[in-house]
Structure formats: structure tokens, C-alpha cells
Amino acid sequence: MSAPTDNSPEFPAGGTFPAGGTFPAGGTFPAGGTRRLVVVSGGLSQPSSTRLLADRLAQAVQRSLAPELTADVEIIELRELAQDITNNLLTGFPGPRLDAAIQSLTSADGAIMATPIFTTSYSGLFKSFIDVIDPDALTGLPVLIAATGGTERHSLALDYAMRPLFTYLHAIVAPTGVYAASGDWGADAGLVDRIDRAGSELAALMRATDRDARVRDPFALPAGFSPVGGFGAQ
């Protein structure tokens, strides 16, 4: 799916993008409260409407957190990790890039999870990424779900596919999910309003999260660990 033309700044994949649209000198962030927001984009094309929606949502979260908090945003482009994800499914072990992405997501204060809708549900690449994560690692993580598709008829996939998935993983899912069909871009203010509302809801959840204060034992074996690799390896 081709993305509409957009002149707003894009968050750099694999990097961080502080509020205001520019990197501060020296790569450091201002003193004060900071929340880590990880954005997972399952878009397959380049450019991608899924990535565009994810960027718009991240900007809405930044606006809602300001001025008392700064959002440290990291983008994970799943299309760049497709081979690593497949290898992990086959071997049970993540490569360095995939492992870094998983660690970033599971240690975040909030996440935006965006996927294209294929055949009425999330993409296979998106679900495969979720499958290589420890099922308990997203517990308590504030999550905003988002999706794109060619027609409005697929919008219910947010509530019958994505919301149950992250509820099962014990994430805290924001009430408003955002679906953008091809006709939504530039059509009216409806999509903008949904983006702003969802961003405000995720920002409120991120303000209240205590994930940074939790102590995790990095050597603890999870309940689903298998000696042959992976979680629940078959």
C-alpha cells in the first residue's frame, strides 16, 4: 500500500526523536521527566502508510506529554527485521538486531503497535514478531493499537484481532484504537481527531506507569523457557 505524500518529519528507524523535531546537540535529552515510547511499524512498503500513521500517533503522544514530560521515541521497522524474525522462529534464538528491538519494546514505558490489515487481520510479519517475544514481557505495558487498510470495512480488525492479542499478553490497551483507510488521508478532520484522542490516552497511561521502577532479574528464566530454544518451541 502506498502512503500519501506527507511533509511532516519522520522518526528515524532504530533511533530516537525528541519532542520538537530535531536532535539536541550531543545526542542528549533535556533534564526532567522522560518517558520511553517505542513505535513498532509493520508496514511492508516504502514509503508506508502504516509508518506514516505510526509517526502521526507518536507526535500526538509527544504533544500530550509536553511540557512536563519528554517523550524519547524509538522506531522499530519490522520490514528491516523480517529475516531475523524468521530465523528466530526456526532456531529459537534472536540475532543481535532483533534482540535489541525486543529489549527496547519490553523495557519501554509505552508502545504504539501499528500493522497493515491483510485478509481481515494483522500481517503475518507483525504476528511473527509478537510470537518471538516472551509472553510475559509486555505485562503492564501501555499500548496504543493502530492499523491501516484499503477500505473502511477492515476497521473492526482493531477490536476483534489486535485488542484481544494484547489483552492476552496483559498489556494495558488504550481505549481508542486508530484505523486509517486509504480514503481517510486528507479527507476530513476525523482521522486527526482520532489520532489526537488516542495519543492523549496513551500519554495518560505513560504518565502513570511504574515500569521503570520495577526490578527485573536479567538471569531469571521465564516460565515458558525451553532448553531447545524459544518460548514454547515446537
N, C-alpha and C positions, 0 to 999 in steps of 0.2 A: 504494500500500500504506500503510495507516495504521499509525502507530507505537504501541506500547503506552505506557501512562502511565509517566512517569519523572520523579522529583523531584530527580535529581542536576543540578548546574549545567551549563548548556550553554555551549560555547565560542562566543563571538560571531563570526559570519561576517565575514571580512575583517579581523578584529582579532587580538589576541594574548591569551593567557590563561595566566598564570604558575601554577606549582605552588601549591596551597593554595586555589584557587577564588576569589581576589579580586585586583583590580588594585592594585598598590602605589601609594602617593601619588606624584603627579608623573609616573606612567607609566613609571618606570624599573625595571630589574631589579637584584637584589642583585649585589654584586661576586662574582666567582668564575666558574667554568666554565659556559658556556651552550651549548646545542645548539638549533638551529632545526629545529622539526618542522612540516611543512606537511601538512595533512589535506585531501584532496580528496574531497568527498561528491557522488556523482552522483544522489542521491535527487531525485525529481520532486515528491513530495507535501509537504504542510506540515500537521502535523509528519511527519517521515520516519523510518522505522525504520533506513534506511541512515545517516542523520545520527546517530541515537542510537547505533548500533554504532560509528561513527567516533569519537564523543565518548568512549565507554567505552574504546576502544583507546588514545586519546590520554592518558586519565587513567592507564591501565596503564603506558604508556611513562614518564610523569612519575614515577610511583611507583618504577619500576625504575631511573631515572636518579638519583633522590634517594638520599642527601643531597649527594653530591659534585658533581652537575651539576644545573643548572636547565634545564627544557625551555621554550623560547619557542615557543608553539603558534600557528599561523595557520590559519584555516579558509577553504577555498575552496568555495563552494556553486555547483556548475555550473548549477543551475536559474536562478541570477541572471545567468549569463553566456551563456545559450543563444543569444540574438540576436547577441551579439558573436562567438561561435564560428561561427555560420552565416555571418555577414558575412566572417569571416576565410577560411572555406572558399571563398567566392565571389570575394573580391577578392585574397586572398593577404596581407592586411595586418591585424594585430590593432588593435582600438581600445585606448584608454588603460587601461580596466579589465582587459581580457583580457591585455594586455601586462604589466601589473603582476602578475597572477596567475601568468603563465608565468615571469616573472623570480623571483618568490618560490619557486616549485616548483623551478626549475632551480638555484637557489643554496642550497637547504636542505641540512641535514645528514642528514635523514631524511624519509620521507613515508609517510603512510597513504593508500592508494588504495582507496576504497570505492564500490561500484556496486550497484544492484539488478540482478537477473538477469531478462532478458526473452528468451523463446524460446531458452533454454539458454545464453545468453552475456551479456556485459556490454551495457549500454544503448548505444543509438546516440549519445546525448549524451556519454557517457563516452568512447567511442572517438573521436568527433569532436574532443574536447578534446585527446586524445593526438595526433591527426593534425596539429594545428596547431603542435605543438612540434617543434623541431629534433631529428631522430632521435638525434643525438649528445649532446643536452643532459642526458640522465639517466644518462649513463655513470658508474658507480661510486656511484650514489645508493642508499643503503639504503632498501628499500621493504617495507612490510607490505601484503599484499593482503587485501581483505575484501569480502564480498558478502552481500546479503540476498535472500530469495525466499519464496514462499508455501509451498513444500514442500521436504523434505529431498532430494528426487530431483535437485535442481539443484546440490547442493553440489560435484559434480565439476567444475563450471564454473571453480572456482578453479584447478584443475590443468590442464585442457585448453584454457582460454581466457586467463585472466588471467596465470598464471605464464609461459607461452610469450611473451606480449606483452611483459612487462617484461624477460624474459631476452633477447629480441631487441633491446631498447633498451639492453642492457648494464647494467641496474640490478642491484643486489645484493638479491635477493629473500629475505626471511626464510623459514626452513623451514616455519613454521606459518602457514597462511592461516586466516582465520576466516570461516565461513559461518553465518548465523543465519536459520533458517526461522521462520515465524510461531509455531510451537509451541515454539520454544526459549526464548522470553522468559518467565522466571519458572517454567519447568518443572522444572529441576533445576540442579545446580551445573556441568553440563557446559560450557555456554557461558561461564560465568565463568572456569572453568579454562582454556579455550582462549584467552580474551582475555588473561588474566594471562601465559600462556606465550608468546603471540605478542608481547605488549608487552615482555616480558623479552628476547626475541630481538632485536627491533628496537633496544631500548636498548643492547644489547651491540654491535650493528653501528654505532650512532651514536657510542658512546664511541671506537671505533677509526677512525672516518672522518677523512680529511685533506682533505675537500672545501674547507674554509675556507682552507687553506694554499695551495691551487692558484692560480696566477696565470692569469687569463684576459684576453685582449686583447679589449676591447669592440668594436673596429673590425674584427676578423678576420671574413672572410666564410666561412661554413660550406661544406663540400664540396657540400651539396645545394642551395645558393642558386641561385635562378632570377631573372634580370633582370626577369621579368614578375610577380614576387612569389610568396612562399610557398616551400615546400620540395617540389621535385618537382611543380610546378604543372602541371596538365593543360590 
